[in-house]
Every structure is written in C-alpha cells, then in structure tokens.
Amino acid sequence: MINGWVRAGGVLWVAMLWVLAFPANAQDIPELNIEAECREADDIFDTDLFDSCMKYQQSLHQQLRDGWDEIDPAILDHCVSGIERENFNSYELLLGCIEIGQESRSK
C-alpha cells in the first residue's frame, strides 16, 4: 500500500522533473543517498519502513544497473541532471523519469 502511494506521488515529481530538467553528462548510475531518503520516509509515516525501503531502493538500483547501457543517453542526461539538481535521493524517481522519457520518445 505504502509503495503504491509513494510510487504515485513519485510519478508526479518525475513528471515535474521531466519538464524542468536540463541536460548534463550522465555516464554512470548516480550514487544516491537512499539511506537518508528511507529514514525520512520512516519518520514521515511514523512506522518501521526503513528496512523495506532500503531493499526496495536497492532493487531499483540493480534494475537500473541491468539496463543502464541500453537507455538513450539523452534521456539519462535529462533525468540524472534533474535528480541531482533537485537533490532527490530516490532510484524510484530516477527510474520513473527514464520510463516517462522512453515512452515520450516512442510516440
């Protein structure tokens, strides 16, 4: 339930990033501070989400790693620069931005 809510909220942020982000040089998967992101989520919901959040973010990092070389470099530049500029520490947001970019390019 919480993951679905976070994902829905994340999609809104990603859409904003997609509109606002500027190109940069993204060569590698950024190392995001997912620990801080998960601690914040744990505090906001006043529950023990930290471990599940860390596992979720780590699984998304691995998913990105597995397909990183096949993603259009322009989409990577766009999304990574937005994530870094806005100081977002979520692979969910990064992956969502990439998915939106790929969908918009395929239309």
N, C-alpha and C positions, 0 to 999 in steps of 0.2 A: 504494500500500500504506500509506504513512505517513498520507496524507489520510484513508483509511478508518479507521485506528486512532485518529487524532485526533478524527474525527467520532464514533466510537463512544464514546470517553471523554468527548467534549463532551456527548453526549446525557445521560449520567449526571449531569454537572454541571448541565445545563439542567433536568433533572427535579428536582434538589435546589433550584435557584433557583425553579422554579415553585411549589414547596411553601413556600419560605421568604420569597419577595419580598413587599414591602409596596407599596401604591400610591404613586405620585408623579405629578408633572406632566411627561409626556414629550411635547414638542411637535415636536422635531426629532430627526433621527438623531444620536445622540451621536458625538462625535469620539473614538474610542478610540485608545490608543497601540499600534497594531498593530506598530510597529517594535520596541518592547520585547518584545512577545509573540513575534514572529518570531525575534528574537535569542535569546530564552530557548529556543525550540524548537530552534534551530540548535545551541545549546550542549548541550542535553539529549541530542540524538541524535548529537552529535559528527560532523556532516556538513554539507554546504553546502545547507541548506534555506531560507536567508533569502530569496533572490530569489523562489523559487516560493511561499513562504509569503506574502510581500508581495503578489504578484499574486493569489493566492487570496483573501486578506482584502479586497483592493481590489475584486475581482469580486463578493464578497458584499456589500460596502458599496453597490456600484452596484445590485445586485439589491434590496437593502432600499430604496434611494432610489426605484427604479422603482415599487415597490408601497406605499410608506410611507403615502400618503394614504388607501389603501383598507383599512388594518388597523384593527381595532376599537381605539379609544383606550384602553379599559380594559386590553386585552392589552399595548399599548405601554407604558402606565404601569407595569404589573406587571413586565414584562421589563426595561425600561430601568432602573427603580429597583434591581432585583436585580443587574444587571450593574454598575451604578455603585457600589452599596453594597459588593459583594464585590470591587470593583476588578479585574474581569475585562476584558481588552483584546482581545476576540475577537468579530468580527461573526458568526462561526460559532455561538458560544454564543447571541448575541442572536437570530439567525435561528432557531436550534433552539428557543429558548424561545417565540418567536412562533408557530412551527409547532405546537408542543405546545398552546399556548393556543387556537389556531384549531381544532385537532382536538377539544379538550375542549369547546369551545363548540358545535361542530356535532353533538355526540352528544345 
